[in-house]
Amino acid sequence: MRDIAPDTHAELMDQTYRHQRLIYDLTRKYYLFGRDELLAELAPTIGAHVLEVACGTGRNLQLASGKFPGCEFYGLDISSEMLSSAQEKLGKRAHLAQADACSFDGAALFGRAEFDRIFISYGVSMIPDWEQALRQSFHHLAPGGSLHVVDFSDLERWPSWCRGLLHRWLGKFHVSPRHELEEVLNQIASDLGAQAQFRQLYRGYAQYGVLRRPG
């Protein structure tokens, strides 16, 4: 999927989630594990600016805005269909914009070039040029800020039939687990002078990584 043009990818996501968005939150809670751990570890200070890249229906931003009052929240997604659900859910609790995760401009979208926390929850597995999306997000971090990423892992410690079943299901929604996530985060950290942290969750069901920009 890496060579898909942004406009084409937006159309694909809109087509995929035009109806799925209506039941997305209800169904995904049963297999998008690790999202709440990520939100808990954001730990932004009061007054922080927090951006979710590939915010989907706004479920995470809704929880984060309740968990961290006093912060300012932002979300972007390439799918206008998903943003429609997010807007209904969030109202004025977050600033939302349609944009490509690989090339977004925070200053143009939100009047803000830097954010204290940025997170991508089960988004890199759906972004064709996901490595560029990580770099683009990192470039928008304020000094001392952090980028948090959670997504599917390789299910190494799960039975083979579980892996096969999940991968067939994910394929229906154009989802490709990024098994190189740890390696890519370490490379970005090396290239850009950041600190990288990484760990597996739920016996390899999910993977969680953090890039921290020096203060």
PyMOL commands that place a pseudoatom at each C-alpha (Angstrom):
pseudoatom trace, name=CA, resn=MET, resi=1, chain=A, elem=C, hetatm=0, pos=[0.000, 0.000, 0.000]
pseudoatom trace, name=CA, resn=ARG, resi=2, chain=A, elem=C, hetatm=0, pos=[2.997, 2.329, 0.304]
pseudoatom trace, name=CA, resn=ASP, resi=3, chain=A, elem=C, hetatm=0, pos=[2.680, 3.732, -3.232]
pseudoatom trace, name=CA, resn=ILE, resi=4, chain=A, elem=C, hetatm=0, pos=[-0.983, 4.725, -2.948]
pseudoatom trace, name=CA, resn=ALA, resi=5, chain=A, elem=C, hetatm=0, pos=[-1.478, 8.437, -3.661]
pseudoatom trace, name=CA, resn=PRO, resi=6, chain=A, elem=C, hetatm=0, pos=[-2.956, 10.493, -0.782]
pseudoatom trace, name=CA, resn=ASP, resi=7, chain=A, elem=C, hetatm=0, pos=[-6.188, 11.296, -2.650]
pseudoatom trace, name=CA, resn=THR, resi=8, chain=A, elem=C, hetatm=0, pos=[-6.668, 7.649, -3.562]
pseudoatom trace, name=CA, resn=HIS, resi=9, chain=A, elem=C, hetatm=0, pos=[-5.974, 6.543, 0.007]
pseudoatom trace, name=CA, resn=ALA, resi=10, chain=A, elem=C, hetatm=0, pos=[-8.513, 9.058, 1.319]
pseudoatom trace, name=CA, resn=GLU, resi=11, chain=A, elem=C, hetatm=0, pos=[-11.127, 7.663, -1.056]
pseudoatom trace, name=CA, resn=LEU, resi=12, chain=A, elem=C, hetatm=0, pos=[-10.260, 4.113, 0.005]
pseudoatom trace, name=CA, resn=MET, resi=13, chain=A, elem=C, hetatm=0, pos=[-10.626, 4.973, 3.701]
pseudoatom trace, name=CA, resn=ASP, resi=14, chain=A, elem=C, hetatm=0, pos=[-13.910, 6.784, 3.101]
pseudoatom trace, name=CA, resn=GLN, resi=15, chain=A, elem=C, hetatm=0, pos=[-15.252, 3.814, 1.165]
pseudoatom trace, name=CA, resn=THR, resi=16, chain=A, elem=C, hetatm=0, pos=[-14.073, 1.333, 3.809]
pseudoatom trace, name=CA, resn=TYR, resi=17, chain=A, elem=C, hetatm=0, pos=[-15.482, 3.237, 6.788]
pseudoatom trace, name=CA, resn=ARG, resi=18, chain=A, elem=C, hetatm=0, pos=[-18.518, 5.018, 5.351]
pseudoatom trace, name=CA, resn=HIS, resi=19, chain=A, elem=C, hetatm=0, pos=[-20.769, 2.538, 7.143]
pseudoatom trace, name=CA, resn=GLN, resi=20, chain=A, elem=C, hetatm=0, pos=[-18.255, 0.883, 9.466]
pseudoatom trace, name=CA, resn=ARG, resi=21, chain=A, elem=C, hetatm=0, pos=[-17.761, 4.154, 11.333]
pseudoatom trace, name=CA, resn=LEU, resi=22, chain=A, elem=C, hetatm=0, pos=[-21.283, 3.805, 12.724]
pseudoatom trace, name=CA, resn=ILE, resi=23, chain=A, elem=C, hetatm=0, pos=[-20.321, 0.631, 14.634]
pseudoatom trace, name=CA, resn=TYR, resi=24, chain=A, elem=C, hetatm=0, pos=[-16.560, 1.201, 14.809]
pseudoatom trace, name=CA, resn=ASP, resi=25, chain=A, elem=C, hetatm=0, pos=[-16.276, 2.017, 18.513]
pseudoatom trace, name=CA, resn=LEU, resi=26, chain=A, elem=C, hetatm=0, pos=[-18.576, -0.825, 19.545]
pseudoatom trace, name=CA, resn=THR, resi=27, chain=A, elem=C, hetatm=0, pos=[-16.704, -3.494, 17.598]
pseudoatom trace, name=CA, resn=ARG, resi=28, chain=A, elem=C, hetatm=0, pos=[-13.081, -2.324, 17.922]
pseudoatom trace, name=CA, resn=LYS, resi=29, chain=A, elem=C, hetatm=0, pos=[-13.062, -2.334, 21.712]
pseudoatom trace, name=CA, resn=TYR, resi=30, chain=A, elem=C, hetatm=0, pos=[-12.834, -6.132, 21.502]
pseudoatom trace, name=CA, resn=TYR, resi=31, chain=A, elem=C, hetatm=0, pos=[-9.499, -6.210, 19.676]
pseudoatom trace, name=CA, resn=LEU, resi=32, chain=A, elem=C, hetatm=0, pos=[-7.760, -2.803, 19.674]
pseudoatom trace, name=CA, resn=PHE, resi=33, chain=A, elem=C, hetatm=0, pos=[-5.912, -3.479, 22.910]
pseudoatom trace, name=CA, resn=GLY, resi=34, chain=A, elem=C, hetatm=0, pos=[-3.391, -1.067, 24.376]
pseudoatom trace, name=CA, resn=ARG, resi=35, chain=A, elem=C, hetatm=0, pos=[-5.189, 2.161, 23.567]
pseudoatom trace, name=CA, resn=ASP, resi=36, chain=A, elem=C, hetatm=0, pos=[-6.032, 2.935, 27.178]
pseudoatom trace, name=CA, resn=GLU, resi=37, chain=A, elem=C, hetatm=0, pos=[-2.472, 2.163, 28.299]
pseudoatom trace, name=CA, resn=LEU, resi=38, chain=A, elem=C, hetatm=0, pos=[-1.236, 4.704, 25.771]
pseudoatom trace, name=CA, resn=LEU, resi=39, chain=A, elem=C, hetatm=0, pos=[-3.667, 7.352, 26.971]
pseudoatom trace, name=CA, resn=ALA, resi=40, chain=A, elem=C, hetatm=0, pos=[-2.640, 6.809, 30.582]
pseudoatom trace, name=CA, resn=GLU, resi=41, chain=A, elem=C, hetatm=0, pos=[1.033, 7.207, 29.721]
pseudoatom trace, name=CA, resn=LEU, resi=42, chain=A, elem=C, hetatm=0, pos=[0.576, 10.449, 27.805]
pseudoatom trace, name=CA, resn=ALA, resi=43, chain=A, elem=C, hetatm=0, pos=[0.495, 12.269, 31.156]
pseudoatom trace, name=CA, resn=PRO, resi=44, chain=A, elem=C, hetatm=0, pos=[0.423, 15.799, 29.711]
pseudoatom trace, name=CA, resn=THR, resi=45, chain=A, elem=C, hetatm=0, pos=[0.768, 18.751, 32.061]
pseudoatom trace, name=CA, resn=ILE, resi=46, chain=A, elem=C, hetatm=0, pos=[-2.040, 21.275, 32.424]
pseudoatom trace, name=CA, resn=GLY, resi=47, chain=A, elem=C, hetatm=0, pos=[-2.082, 23.564, 29.425]
pseudoatom trace, name=CA, resn=ALA, resi=48, chain=A, elem=C, hetatm=0, pos=[-0.404, 21.032, 27.135]
pseudoatom trace, name=CA, resn=HIS, resi=49, chain=A, elem=C, hetatm=0, pos=[-1.364, 20.724, 23.483]
pseudoatom trace, name=CA, resn=VAL, resi=50, chain=A, elem=C, hetatm=0, pos=[-2.162, 17.130, 22.487]
pseudoatom trace, name=CA, resn=LEU, resi=51, chain=A, elem=C, hetatm=0, pos=[-2.569, 15.917, 18.901]
pseudoatom trace, name=CA, resn=GLU, resi=52, chain=A, elem=C, hetatm=0, pos=[-3.906, 12.573, 17.702]
pseudoatom trace, name=CA, resn=VAL, resi=53, chain=A, elem=C, hetatm=0, pos=[-2.824, 11.614, 14.185]
pseudoatom trace, name=CA, resn=ALA, resi=54, chain=A, elem=C, hetatm=0, pos=[-5.336, 9.327, 12.430]
pseudoatom trace, name=CA, resn=CYS, resi=55, chain=A, elem=C, hetatm=0, pos=[-7.950, 10.117, 15.075]
pseudoatom trace, name=CA, resn=GLY, resi=56, chain=A, elem=C, hetatm=0, pos=[-10.725, 8.114, 13.415]
pseudoatom trace, name=CA, resn=THR, resi=57, chain=A, elem=C, hetatm=0, pos=[-14.066, 8.443, 15.202]
pseudoatom trace, name=CA, resn=GLY, resi=58, chain=A, elem=C, hetatm=0, pos=[-12.588, 10.506, 18.040]
pseudoatom trace, name=CA, resn=ARG, resi=59, chain=A, elem=C, hetatm=0, pos=[-12.927, 7.800, 20.685]
pseudoatom trace, name=CA, resn=ASN, resi=60, chain=A, elem=C, hetatm=0, pos=[-9.434, 8.355, 22.066]
pseudoatom trace, name=CA, resn=LEU, resi=61, chain=A, elem=C, hetatm=0, pos=[-9.718, 12.132, 22.072]
pseudoatom trace, name=CA, resn=GLN, resi=62, chain=A, elem=C, hetatm=0, pos=[-13.020, 11.886, 23.919]
pseudoatom trace, name=CA, resn=LEU, resi=63, chain=A, elem=C, hetatm=0, pos=[-11.414, 9.809, 26.665]
pseudoatom trace, name=CA, resn=ALA, resi=64, chain=A, elem=C, hetatm=0, pos=[-8.265, 11.929, 26.776]
pseudoatom trace, name=CA, resn=SER, resi=65, chain=A, elem=C, hetatm=0, pos=[-10.188, 15.191, 27.098]
pseudoatom trace, name=CA, resn=GLY, resi=66, chain=A, elem=C, hetatm=0, pos=[-12.005, 13.768, 30.112]
pseudoatom trace, name=CA, resn=LYS, resi=67, chain=A, elem=C, hetatm=0, pos=[-8.850, 12.316, 31.619]
pseudoatom trace, name=CA, resn=PHE, resi=68, chain=A, elem=C, hetatm=0, pos=[-6.707, 15.416, 31.197]
pseudoatom trace, name=CA, resn=PRO, resi=69, chain=A, elem=C, hetatm=0, pos=[-8.845, 18.532, 31.726]
pseudoatom trace, name=CA, resn=GLY, resi=70, chain=A, elem=C, hetatm=0, pos=[-7.026, 21.763, 31.126]
pseudoatom trace, name=CA, resn=CYS, resi=71, chain=A, elem=C, hetatm=0, pos=[-5.267, 20.512, 27.994]
pseudoatom trace, name=CA, resn=GLU, resi=72, chain=A, elem=C, hetatm=0, pos=[-6.005, 21.503, 24.414]
pseudoatom trace, name=CA, resn=PHE, resi=73, chain=A, elem=C, hetatm=0, pos=[-6.796, 18.654, 22.019]
pseudoatom trace, name=CA, resn=TYR, resi=74, chain=A, elem=C, hetatm=0, pos=[-6.419, 18.293, 18.272]
pseudoatom trace, name=CA, resn=GLY, resi=75, chain=A, elem=C, hetatm=0, pos=[-7.126, 15.516, 15.792]
pseudoatom trace, name=CA, resn=LEU, resi=76, chain=A, elem=C, hetatm=0, pos=[-6.510, 14.870, 12.124]
pseudoatom trace, name=CA, resn=ASP, resi=77, chain=A, elem=C, hetatm=0, pos=[-7.570, 12.073, 9.806]
pseudoatom trace, name=CA, resn=ILE, resi=78, chain=A, elem=C, hetatm=0, pos=[-7.465, 11.472, 6.070]
pseudoatom trace, name=CA, resn=SER, resi=79, chain=A, elem=C, hetatm=0, pos=[-11.074, 10.209, 6.036]
pseudoatom trace, name=CA, resn=SER, resi=80, chain=A, elem=C, hetatm=0, pos=[-13.864, 12.765, 5.977]
pseudoatom trace, name=CA, resn=GLU, resi=81, chain=A, elem=C, hetatm=0, pos=[-16.276, 9.985, 6.943]
pseudoatom trace, name=CA, resn=MET, resi=82, chain=A, elem=C, hetatm=0, pos=[-14.400, 9.223, 10.170]
pseudoatom trace, name=CA, resn=LEU, resi=83, chain=A, elem=C, hetatm=0, pos=[-14.076, 12.912, 10.957]
pseudoatom trace, name=CA, resn=SER, resi=84, chain=A, elem=C, hetatm=0, pos=[-17.834, 13.257, 10.648]
pseudoatom trace, name=CA, resn=SER, resi=85, chain=A, elem=C, hetatm=0, pos=[-18.244, 10.791, 13.512]
pseudoatom trace, name=CA, resn=ALA, resi=86, chain=A, elem=C, hetatm=0, pos=[-15.471, 12.465, 15.485]
pseudoatom trace, name=CA, resn=GLN, resi=87, chain=A, elem=C, hetatm=0, pos=[-17.086, 15.870, 15.165]
pseudoatom trace, name=CA, resn=GLU, resi=88, chain=A, elem=C, hetatm=0, pos=[-20.406, 14.527, 16.398]
pseudoatom trace, name=CA, resn=LYS, resi=89, chain=A, elem=C, hetatm=0, pos=[-18.708, 12.909, 19.360]
pseudoatom trace, name=CA, resn=LEU, resi=90, chain=A, elem=C, hetatm=0, pos=[-16.363, 15.708, 20.375]
pseudoatom trace, name=CA, resn=GLY, resi=91, chain=A, elem=C, hetatm=0, pos=[-18.132, 18.950, 19.569]
pseudoatom trace, name=CA, resn=LYS, resi=92, chain=A, elem=C, hetatm=0, pos=[-15.878, 21.756, 20.798]
pseudoatom trace, name=CA, resn=ARG, resi=93, chain=A, elem=C, hetatm=0, pos=[-13.652, 19.529, 22.939]
pseudoatom trace, name=CA, resn=ALA, resi=94, chain=A, elem=C, hetatm=0, pos=[-11.102, 19.147, 20.129]
pseudoatom trace, name=CA, resn=HIS, resi=95, chain=A, elem=C, hetatm=0, pos=[-9.963, 20.934, 16.997]
pseudoatom trace, name=CA, resn=LEU, resi=96, chain=A, elem=C, hetatm=0, pos=[-10.339, 18.594, 14.006]
pseudoatom trace, name=CA, resn=ALA, resi=97, chain=A, elem=C, hetatm=0, pos=[-9.002, 18.728, 10.454]
pseudoatom trace, name=CA, resn=GLN, resi=98, chain=A, elem=C, hetatm=0, pos=[-8.763, 16.500, 7.404]
pseudoatom trace, name=CA, resn=ALA, resi=99, chain=A, elem=C, hetatm=0, pos=[-5.137, 15.865, 6.456]
pseudoatom trace, name=CA, resn=ASP, resi=100, chain=A, elem=C, hetatm=0, pos=[-2.637, 13.235, 5.355]
pseudoatom trace, name=CA, resn=ALA, resi=101, chain=A, elem=C, hetatm=0, pos=[-0.523, 11.943, 8.245]
pseudoatom trace, name=CA, resn=CYS, resi=102, chain=A, elem=C, hetatm=0, pos=[2.533, 11.901, 5.980]
pseudoatom trace, name=CA, resn=SER, resi=103, chain=A, elem=C, hetatm=0, pos=[2.474, 15.566, 5.020]
pseudoatom trace, name=CA, resn=PHE, resi=104, chain=A, elem=C, hetatm=0, pos=[0.301, 17.493, 7.490]
pseudoatom trace, name=CA, resn=ASP, resi=105, chain=A, elem=C, hetatm=0, pos=[1.187, 21.032, 8.512]
pseudoatom trace, name=CA, resn=GLY, resi=106, chain=A, elem=C, hetatm=0, pos=[0.095, 21.792, 12.060]
pseudoatom trace, name=CA, resn=ALA, resi=107, chain=A, elem=C, hetatm=0, pos=[0.520, 25.529, 11.644]
pseudoatom trace, name=CA, resn=ALA, resi=108, chain=A, elem=C, hetatm=0, pos=[-1.743, 25.594, 8.586]
pseudoatom trace, name=CA, resn=LEU, resi=109, chain=A, elem=C, hetatm=0, pos=[-4.337, 23.241, 10.068]
pseudoatom trace, name=CA, resn=PHE, resi=110, chain=A, elem=C, hetatm=0, pos=[-4.511, 24.459, 13.660]
pseudoatom trace, name=CA, resn=GLY, resi=111, chain=A, elem=C, hetatm=0, pos=[-2.381, 27.581, 13.902]
pseudoatom trace, name=CA, resn=ARG, resi=112, chain=A, elem=C, hetatm=0, pos=[0.107, 25.552, 15.941]
pseudoatom trace, name=CA, resn=ALA, resi=113, chain=A, elem=C, hetatm=0, pos=[3.413, 24.190, 14.681]
pseudoatom trace, name=CA, resn=GLU, resi=114, chain=A, elem=C, hetatm=0, pos=[4.361, 22.210, 17.801]
pseudoatom trace, name=CA, resn=PHE, resi=115, chain=A, elem=C, hetatm=0, pos=[2.564, 19.909, 20.213]
pseudoatom trace, name=CA, resn=ASP, resi=116, chain=A, elem=C, hetatm=0, pos=[3.556, 18.593, 23.644]
pseudoatom trace, name=CA, resn=ARG, resi=117, chain=A, elem=C, hetatm=0, pos=[2.111, 15.141, 23.030]
pseudoatom trace, name=CA, resn=ILE, resi=118, chain=A, elem=C, hetatm=0, pos=[1.310, 13.413, 19.751]
pseudoatom trace, name=CA, resn=PHE, resi=119, chain=A, elem=C, hetatm=0, pos=[-0.114, 9.914, 19.519]
pseudoatom trace, name=CA, resn=ILE, resi=120, chain=A, elem=C, hetatm=0, pos=[-1.059, 7.411, 16.840]
pseudoatom trace, name=CA, resn=SER, resi=121, chain=A, elem=C, hetatm=0, pos=[-3.327, 4.619, 17.982]
pseudoatom trace, name=CA, resn=TYR, resi=122, chain=A, elem=C, hetatm=0, pos=[-3.760, 1.736, 15.529]
pseudoatom trace, name=CA, resn=GLY, resi=123, chain=A, elem=C, hetatm=0, pos=[-3.021, 4.106, 12.682]
pseudoatom trace, name=CA, resn=VAL, resi=124, chain=A, elem=C, hetatm=0, pos=[0.421, 3.160, 11.345]
pseudoatom trace, name=CA, resn=SER, resi=125, chain=A, elem=C, hetatm=0, pos=[-0.952, -0.203, 10.187]
pseudoatom trace, name=CA, resn=MET, resi=126, chain=A, elem=C, hetatm=0, pos=[-3.307, 1.690, 7.865]
pseudoatom trace, name=CA, resn=ILE, resi=127, chain=A, elem=C, hetatm=0, pos=[-0.978, 4.403, 6.582]
pseudoatom trace, name=CA, resn=PRO, resi=128, chain=A, elem=C, hetatm=0, pos=[0.839, 3.438, 3.370]
pseudoatom trace, name=CA, resn=ASP, resi=129, chain=A, elem=C, hetatm=0, pos=[4.026, 5.428, 4.067]
pseudoatom trace, name=CA, resn=TRP, resi=130, chain=A, elem=C, hetatm=0, pos=[3.876, 4.915, 7.812]
pseudoatom trace, name=CA, resn=GLU, resi=131, chain=A, elem=C, hetatm=0, pos=[7.569, 5.641, 8.391]
pseudoatom trace, name=CA, resn=GLN, resi=132, chain=A, elem=C, hetatm=0, pos=[7.127, 9.105, 6.917]
pseudoatom trace, name=CA, resn=ALA, resi=133, chain=A, elem=C, hetatm=0, pos=[4.043, 9.589, 9.095]
pseudoatom trace, name=CA, resn=LEU, resi=134, chain=A, elem=C, hetatm=0, pos=[6.172, 8.896, 12.180]
pseudoatom trace, name=CA, resn=ARG, resi=135, chain=A, elem=C, hetatm=0, pos=[8.839, 11.350, 11.059]
pseudoatom trace, name=CA, resn=GLN, resi=136, chain=A, elem=C, hetatm=0, pos=[6.268, 13.998, 10.193]
pseudoatom trace, name=CA, resn=SER, resi=137, chain=A, elem=C, hetatm=0, pos=[4.717, 13.641, 13.631]
pseudoatom trace, name=CA, resn=PHE, resi=138, chain=A, elem=C, hetatm=0, pos=[8.083, 13.811, 15.361]
pseudoatom trace, name=CA, resn=HIS, resi=139, chain=A, elem=C, hetatm=0, pos=[8.923, 17.046, 13.545]
pseudoatom trace, name=CA, resn=HIS, resi=140, chain=A, elem=C, hetatm=0, pos=[5.807, 18.570, 15.128]
pseudoatom trace, name=CA, resn=LEU, resi=141, chain=A, elem=C, hetatm=0, pos=[6.905, 17.814, 18.700]
pseudoatom trace, name=CA, resn=ALA, resi=142, chain=A, elem=C, hetatm=0, pos=[7.729, 20.695, 20.992]
pseudoatom trace, name=CA, resn=PRO, resi=143, chain=A, elem=C, hetatm=0, pos=[11.027, 20.464, 22.913]
pseudoatom trace, name=CA, resn=GLY, resi=144, chain=A, elem=C, hetatm=0, pos=[10.534, 17.923, 25.691]
pseudoatom trace, name=CA, resn=GLY, resi=145, chain=A, elem=C, hetatm=0, pos=[7.511, 16.465, 23.897]
pseudoatom trace, name=CA, resn=SER, resi=146, chain=A, elem=C, hetatm=0, pos=[6.796, 12.826, 23.113]
pseudoatom trace, name=CA, resn=LEU, resi=147, chain=A, elem=C, hetatm=0, pos=[5.266, 10.769, 20.316]
pseudoatom trace, name=CA, resn=HIS, resi=148, chain=A, elem=C, hetatm=0, pos=[3.335, 7.659, 21.427]
pseudoatom trace, name=CA, resn=VAL, resi=149, chain=A, elem=C, hetatm=0, pos=[2.422, 4.800, 19.077]
pseudoatom trace, name=CA, resn=VAL, resi=150, chain=A, elem=C, hetatm=0, pos=[0.406, 1.636, 19.677]
pseudoatom trace, name=CA, resn=ASP, resi=151, chain=A, elem=C, hetatm=0, pos=[-0.574, -0.909, 17.037]
pseudoatom trace, name=CA, resn=PHE, resi=152, chain=A, elem=C, hetatm=0, pos=[-0.824, -4.586, 16.178]
pseudoatom trace, name=CA, resn=SER, resi=153, chain=A, elem=C, hetatm=0, pos=[2.277, -6.709, 16.691]
pseudoatom trace, name=CA, resn=ASP, resi=154, chain=A, elem=C, hetatm=0, pos=[3.279, -10.168, 15.419]
pseudoatom trace, name=CA, resn=LEU, resi=155, chain=A, elem=C, hetatm=0, pos=[1.314, -12.287, 17.954]
pseudoatom trace, name=CA, resn=GLU, resi=156, chain=A, elem=C, hetatm=0, pos=[4.494, -14.320, 18.407]
pseudoatom trace, name=CA, resn=ARG, resi=157, chain=A, elem=C, hetatm=0, pos=[3.313, -15.931, 21.639]
pseudoatom trace, name=CA, resn=TRP, resi=158, chain=A, elem=C, hetatm=0, pos=[-0.184, -16.688, 20.333]
pseudoatom trace, name=CA, resn=PRO, resi=159, chain=A, elem=C, hetatm=0, pos=[-1.336, -19.893, 18.570]
pseudoatom trace, name=CA, resn=SER, resi=160, chain=A, elem=C, hetatm=0, pos=[-0.832, -19.885, 14.796]
pseudoatom trace, name=CA, resn=TRP, resi=161, chain=A, elem=C, hetatm=0, pos=[-4.573, -20.187, 14.179]
pseudoatom trace, name=CA, resn=CYS, resi=162, chain=A, elem=C, hetatm=0, pos=[-5.114, -16.933, 16.101]
pseudoatom trace, name=CA, resn=ARG, resi=163, chain=A, elem=C, hetatm=0, pos=[-2.547, -15.156, 13.949]
pseudoatom trace, name=CA, resn=GLY, resi=164, chain=A, elem=C, hetatm=0, pos=[-4.121, -16.433, 10.752]
pseudoatom trace, name=CA, resn=LEU, resi=165, chain=A, elem=C, hetatm=0, pos=[-7.643, -15.507, 11.822]
pseudoatom trace, name=CA, resn=LEU, resi=166, chain=A, elem=C, hetatm=0, pos=[-6.675, -11.994, 12.883]
pseudoatom trace, name=CA, resn=HIS, resi=167, chain=A, elem=C, hetatm=0, pos=[-4.647, -11.297, 9.747]
pseudoatom trace, name=CA, resn=ARG, resi=168, chain=A, elem=C, hetatm=0, pos=[-7.497, -12.414, 7.496]
pseudoatom trace, name=CA, resn=TRP, resi=169, chain=A, elem=C, hetatm=0, pos=[-9.875, -10.146, 9.398]
pseudoatom trace, name=CA, resn=LEU, resi=170, chain=A, elem=C, hetatm=0, pos=[-7.501, -7.181, 9.264]
pseudoatom trace, name=CA, resn=GLY, resi=171, chain=A, elem=C, hetatm=0, pos=[-7.005, -7.642, 5.546]
pseudoatom trace, name=CA, resn=LYS, resi=172, chain=A, elem=C, hetatm=0, pos=[-10.667, -6.859, 4.994]
pseudoatom trace, name=CA, resn=PHE, resi=173, chain=A, elem=C, hetatm=0, pos=[-9.977, -3.336, 6.287]
pseudoatom trace, name=CA, resn=HIS, resi=174, chain=A, elem=C, hetatm=0, pos=[-6.633, -2.767, 4.542]
pseudoatom trace, name=CA, resn=VAL, resi=175, chain=A, elem=C, hetatm=0, pos=[-4.712, -3.150, 7.799]
pseudoatom trace, name=CA, resn=SER, resi=176, chain=A, elem=C, hetatm=0, pos=[-1.089, -4.364, 7.690]
pseudoatom trace, name=CA, resn=PRO, resi=177, chain=A, elem=C, hetatm=0, pos=[0.736, -4.860, 11.029]
pseudoatom trace, name=CA, resn=ARG, resi=178, chain=A, elem=C, hetatm=0, pos=[4.136, -3.130, 11.008]
pseudoatom trace, name=CA, resn=HIS, resi=179, chain=A, elem=C, hetatm=0, pos=[6.526, -5.691, 12.440]
pseudoatom trace, name=CA, resn=GLU, resi=180, chain=A, elem=C, hetatm=0, pos=[9.476, -3.312, 11.924]
pseudoatom trace, name=CA, resn=LEU, resi=181, chain=A, elem=C, hetatm=0, pos=[8.073, -0.648, 14.250]
pseudoatom trace, name=CA, resn=GLU, resi=182, chain=A, elem=C, hetatm=0, pos=[10.769, -1.012, 16.909]
pseudoatom trace, name=CA, resn=GLU, resi=183, chain=A, elem=C, hetatm=0, pos=[13.532, -0.867, 14.303]
pseudoatom trace, name=CA, resn=VAL, resi=184, chain=A, elem=C, hetatm=0, pos=[12.036, 2.206, 12.643]
pseudoatom trace, name=CA, resn=LEU, resi=185, chain=A, elem=C, hetatm=0, pos=[11.583, 4.050, 15.936]
pseudoatom trace, name=CA, resn=ASN, resi=186, chain=A, elem=C, hetatm=0, pos=[15.203, 3.351, 16.844]
pseudoatom trace, name=CA, resn=GLN, resi=187, chain=A, elem=C, hetatm=0, pos=[16.340, 4.617, 13.448]
pseudoatom trace, name=CA, resn=ILE, resi=188, chain=A, elem=C, hetatm=0, pos=[14.345, 7.835, 13.788]
pseudoatom trace, name=CA, resn=ALA, resi=189, chain=A, elem=C, hetatm=0, pos=[15.759, 8.323, 17.270]
pseudoatom trace, name=CA, resn=SER, resi=190, chain=A, elem=C, hetatm=0, pos=[19.287, 7.873, 15.915]
pseudoatom trace, name=CA, resn=ASP, resi=191, chain=A, elem=C, hetatm=0, pos=[18.699, 10.205, 12.964]
pseudoatom trace, name=CA, resn=LEU, resi=192, chain=A, elem=C, hetatm=0, pos=[17.024, 12.981, 14.919]
pseudoatom trace, name=CA, resn=GLY, resi=193, chain=A, elem=C, hetatm=0, pos=[18.649, 12.816, 18.335]
pseudoatom trace, name=CA, resn=ALA, resi=194, chain=A, elem=C, hetatm=0, pos=[15.618, 11.427, 20.161]
pseudoatom trace, name=CA, resn=GLN, resi=195, chain=A, elem=C, hetatm=0, pos=[15.090, 8.805, 22.844]
pseudoatom trace, name=CA, resn=ALA, resi=196, chain=A, elem=C, hetatm=0, pos=[13.179, 5.669, 21.871]
pseudoatom trace, name=CA, resn=GLN, resi=197, chain=A, elem=C, hetatm=0, pos=[11.317, 3.258, 24.124]
pseudoatom trace, name=CA, resn=PHE, resi=198, chain=A, elem=C, hetatm=0, pos=[9.517, 0.114, 23.042]
pseudoatom trace, name=CA, resn=ARG, resi=199, chain=A, elem=C, hetatm=0, pos=[7.706, -2.837, 24.569]
pseudoatom trace, name=CA, resn=GLN, resi=200, chain=A, elem=C, hetatm=0, pos=[5.357, -5.627, 23.604]
pseudoatom trace, name=CA, resn=LEU, resi=201, chain=A, elem=C, hetatm=0, pos=[1.868, -5.803, 25.112]
pseudoatom trace, name=CA, resn=TYR, resi=202, chain=A, elem=C, hetatm=0, pos=[-0.415, -8.773, 25.729]
pseudoatom trace, name=CA, resn=ARG, resi=203, chain=A, elem=C, hetatm=0, pos=[2.114, -11.473, 24.769]
pseudoatom trace, name=CA, resn=GLY, resi=204, chain=A, elem=C, hetatm=0, pos=[2.907, -9.806, 21.467]
pseudoatom trace, name=CA, resn=TYR, resi=205, chain=A, elem=C, hetatm=0, pos=[-0.632, -8.915, 20.463]
pseudoatom trace, name=CA, resn=ALA, resi=206, chain=A, elem=C, hetatm=0, pos=[0.183, -5.202, 20.433]
pseudoatom trace, name=CA, resn=GLN, resi=207, chain=A, elem=C, hetatm=0, pos=[3.346, -3.125, 20.386]
pseudoatom trace, name=CA, resn=TYR, resi=208, chain=A, elem=C, hetatm=0, pos=[3.892, 0.223, 22.058]
pseudoatom trace, name=CA, resn=GLY, resi=209, chain=A, elem=C, hetatm=0, pos=[6.647, 2.698, 21.283]
pseudoatom trace, name=CA, resn=VAL, resi=210, chain=A, elem=C, hetatm=0, pos=[7.575, 6.209, 22.374]
pseudoatom trace, name=CA, resn=LEU, resi=211, chain=A, elem=C, hetatm=0, pos=[9.889, 8.810, 20.863]
pseudoatom trace, name=CA, resn=ARG, resi=212, chain=A, elem=C, hetatm=0, pos=[10.947, 11.634, 23.170]
pseudoatom trace, name=CA, resn=ARG, resi=213, chain=A, elem=C, hetatm=0, pos=[12.347, 14.888, 21.880]
pseudoatom trace, name=CA, resn=PRO, resi=214, chain=A, elem=C, hetatm=0, pos=[15.018, 16.453, 24.086]
pseudoatom trace, name=CA, resn=GLY, resi=215, chain=A, elem=C, hetatm=0, pos=[13.931, 19.555, 26.012]
for i in range(1, 215): cmd.bond("trace and resi %d" % i, "trace and resi %d" % (i + 1))
show_as sticks, trace
zoom trace
